[in-house]
C-alpha cells in the first residue's frame, strides 16, 4: 500500500473521508446513488488527492473497507454507517424519556410499543423503517439476576 497518496492510510485520511456526511446520515436514509457517488469521490481522493480526477485503482473498494489486520484501510462503507446511525436514533427514541423521544414514539410506534408498518408521511420514517428491517428480531431483554426488572 505504499502507493497511496497524502501520506498513506496512517496519515488520518480515513477519519476525514468518513466524517463529512455523518450529521445528515444520522437522520435520513441516503439513496444508493448518493452513497455510490460519495464513495466514488472518496476513492478518487484516496488514490489521486483530487476528488474529481480518476486514476487506475490498484485495490478494490470492498477490500479497502476491510479492517487493517485483514489488509484493508479500516474504512467503513457509507451504507453501513447510515444504517448504524439510524439504528442509534431508533435506540435513542425507544430508551430516552425526553420530549423529542416521546414525540417520535407517538408518531412512529403503535400503542403496543411496536413500530408501525404502514406508510407515514415523514422525511425520516423511511430511513428508520429501512434500518429496522431484519433488526426487530434481535431486540429484546437480557435478564441478569432479576433485581432490576420491574414487571
C-alpha positions in Angstrom: 0.0 0.0 0.0 3.0 2.3 -0.4 1.5 3.9 -3.5 -1.3 5.7 -1.5 -1.2 9.5 -1.8 -1.3 12.0 1.0 0.9 10.1 3.3 -0.9 6.8 3.2 -3.6 5.3 5.4 -1.9 6.2 8.7 -2.0 9.9 8.0 -5.6 10.1 9.1 -7.3 10.1 5.7 -10.0 7.7 6.8 -11.3 9.9 9.5 -11.6 12.9 7.2 -13.1 10.8 4.4 -15.9 9.4 6.6 -16.7 12.3 8.9 -18.3 14.8 6.4 -21.7 13.2 5.9 -22.3 12.0 9.5 -24.9 14.6 10.6 -27.2 14.1 7.7 -26.8 10.3 7.8 -27.9 10.2 11.4 -31.4 11.3 10.4 -32.1 10.4 6.8 -31.6 7.3 4.7 -29.3 8.1 1.8 -30.2 6.8 -1.7 -27.9 4.2 -3.1 -26.9 6.6 -6.0 -25.8 9.2 -3.5 -23.8 6.7 -1.5 -22.2 5.4 -4.6 -21.3 8.9 -5.8 -19.8 9.8 -2.4 -17.8 6.6 -2.2 -16.5 7.3 -5.8 -15.3 10.7 -4.6 -13.7 9.1 -1.6 -11.9 6.5 -3.8 -10.7 9.2 -6.2 -9.4 11.3 -3.3 -7.7 8.4 -1.8 -5.8 7.5 -5.0 -5.2 10.9 -6.5 -5.8 13.5 -3.8 -8.2 15.1 -6.2 -11.9 14.0 -5.9 -12.7 15.0 -9.5 -9.9 13.1 -11.2 -9.7 9.4 -11.9 -6.7 7.1 -11.8 -6.0 3.4 -12.1 -7.3 1.7 -9.0 -5.0 -1.0 -7.7 -7.2 -2.4 -4.9 -10.9 -3.0 -4.9 -13.0 -0.7 -2.7 -14.6 -3.6 -0.7 -11.1 -4.8 0.1 -10.1 -1.3 1.3 -13.1 -1.3 3.6 -11.8 -4.4 5.5 -10.1 -4.0 8.9 -6.4 -3.1 8.8 -5.3 -6.5 10.2 -7.1 -8.1 7.2 -5.2 -5.9 4.7 -7.7 -3.1 4.3 -7.6 0.5 5.4 -10.2 0.2 8.1 -12.7 2.3 6.1 -16.4 1.7 6.6 -18.9 1.5 3.8 -21.3 4.5 3.9 -24.4 2.3 3.7 -23.2 0.6 6.9 -22.6 3.9 8.6 -26.0 5.2 7.5 -27.8 2.1 8.9 -25.8 2.2 12.2 -26.6 5.9 12.8 -30.3 5.3 12.1 -30.4 2.4 14.4 -28.8 4.6 17.0 -31.6 7.1 16.5 -34.1 4.2 16.9 -32.4 3.2 20.2 -32.5 6.8 21.5 -36.2 7.1 20.6 -37.0 3.9 22.5 -34.8 4.5 25.5 -34.9 8.2 26.2 -37.6 10.0 28.2 -37.0 13.4 26.6 -39.9 15.3 24.9 -38.4 14.7 21.4 -38.2 11.0 22.0 -41.8 10.9 23.3 -43.0 12.8 20.3 -41.3 10.4 17.9 -42.6 7.4 19.8 -46.1 8.6 19.5 -45.6 9.3 15.8 -43.9 6.1 14.8 -45.0 3.4 17.3 -48.4 1.8 18.0 -49.9 1.9 21.5 -48.5 -1.6 22.0 -44.9 -0.3 21.5 -44.4 -1.9 18.2 -43.2 0.1 15.2 -45.8 1.0 12.7 -45.7 -1.0 9.4 -47.8 1.3 7.2 -46.7 4.3 5.2 -46.2 7.5 7.2 -45.6 10.8 5.6 -42.3 11.8 7.2 -38.8 12.6 5.9 -37.2 10.3 8.5 -39.7 7.4 8.7 -38.5 5.7 5.6 -34.9 5.6 6.9 -36.0 4.3 10.3 -38.1 1.6 8.7 -35.1 0.6 6.5 -32.8 0.4 9.4 -35.2 -1.7 11.4 -35.6 -4.3 8.7 -34.1 -7.5 10.0 -33.2 -6.0 13.3 -36.5 -6.3 15.2 -36.0 -10.0 15.8 -32.7 -9.1 17.6 -34.3 -6.6 20.0 -35.1 -8.0 23.4 -34.4 -8.1 27.1 -31.4 -9.7 28.7 -32.4 -10.6 32.2 -29.5 -10.9 34.7 -30.2 -11.7 38.3 -33.7 -10.1 38.1 -33.0 -7.3 40.6 -33.5 -4.5 38.1 -36.5 -5.8 36.3 -39.9 -4.3 37.0 -42.9 -6.2 35.5 
